[in-house]
């Protein structure tokens, strides 16, 4: 798998990549990685909640999330396509 470049605004590339691999969005991964760079990772981890991986979501839940994010064409996507689209949003 090619390495993704999160860009210069992400302060903790390693944590960003781990969060993306877990199914978090680009925005959420960057926000957590930057917060961790400004504080200790344990402090940031203690604050956050937990969310199941997109693979554990139903198609309806994935479609609802895509709708929240104003992603077009989500209703025609299968589960794998929804997951890929959400992860790359």
C-alpha positions as CSV (number, residue, x, y, z in Angstrom):
1,X,0.0,0.0,0.0
2,X,1.5,3.4,-0.9
3,X,2.3,5.7,2.0
4,X,-0.1,8.6,2.3
5,X,1.2,12.1,2.9
6,X,-1.1,13.8,5.4
7,X,0.4,17.2,4.5
8,X,2.4,19.8,6.5
9,X,-0.5,20.6,8.9
10,X,-0.3,17.2,10.6
11,X,2.2,17.2,13.4
12,X,2.3,13.5,14.2
13,X,2.4,11.5,11.0
14,X,2.7,8.1,12.7
15,X,-0.4,8.6,14.8
16,X,-2.3,10.0,11.8
17,X,-1.6,6.9,9.7
18,X,-2.6,4.6,12.6
19,X,-5.9,6.4,13.0
20,X,-6.6,6.4,9.2
21,X,-5.9,2.6,9.1
22,X,-8.4,2.2,11.9
23,X,-11.1,3.8,9.7
24,X,-11.1,7.4,11.0
25,X,-11.7,10.2,8.6
26,X,-8.8,12.5,7.4
27,X,-10.2,15.4,9.5
28,X,-10.6,13.4,12.7
29,X,-7.2,11.7,12.3
30,X,-5.5,15.1,11.8
31,X,-7.3,16.6,14.7
32,X,-6.3,13.8,17.1
33,X,-2.7,13.6,15.8
34,X,-2.3,17.4,16.2
35,X,-3.8,17.3,19.7
36,X,-1.4,14.5,20.6
37,X,1.6,16.5,19.3
38,X,0.6,19.4,21.6
39,X,-0.1,17.2,24.6
40,X,0.9,13.7,25.6
41,X,-0.8,10.9,23.6
42,X,-2.1,9.4,26.8
43,X,-3.9,12.7,27.7
44,X,-5.5,12.9,24.3
45,X,-6.5,9.2,24.4
46,X,-8.1,9.6,27.8
47,X,-10.3,12.5,26.5
48,X,-11.6,10.8,23.4
49,X,-14.5,8.4,22.9
50,X,-14.4,5.2,20.9
51,X,-16.0,4.4,17.6
52,X,-16.2,1.0,15.9
53,X,-14.3,0.5,12.7
54,X,-16.3,1.2,9.5
55,X,-16.3,-2.5,8.8
56,X,-18.5,-3.0,11.8
57,X,-21.1,-0.4,10.7
58,X,-24.2,-1.3,8.7
59,X,-24.7,0.0,5.2
60,X,-27.4,2.3,6.5
61,X,-25.1,3.7,9.2
62,X,-22.4,4.3,6.5
63,X,-24.9,6.0,4.3
64,X,-26.1,8.2,7.1
65,X,-22.5,9.2,7.8
66,X,-21.9,10.0,4.1
67,X,-25.0,12.1,4.1
68,X,-23.8,14.0,7.2
69,X,-20.6,14.8,5.3
70,X,-22.4,15.9,2.1
71,X,-20.8,13.1,0.1
72,X,-22.7,12.7,-3.2
73,X,-23.6,9.4,-4.8
74,X,-23.6,7.5,-1.5
75,X,-26.9,5.8,-2.1
76,X,-25.5,4.0,-5.1
77,X,-22.4,2.7,-3.3
78,X,-21.9,-0.7,-1.8
79,X,-20.4,-1.2,1.7
80,X,-16.8,-1.4,0.5
81,X,-17.2,1.7,-1.7
82,X,-18.8,3.7,1.2
83,X,-16.0,2.7,3.6
84,X,-13.3,3.8,1.0
85,X,-15.1,7.0,0.3
86,X,-15.5,7.9,4.0
87,X,-11.9,7.1,4.8
88,X,-10.7,9.3,1.9
89,X,-13.0,12.2,2.7
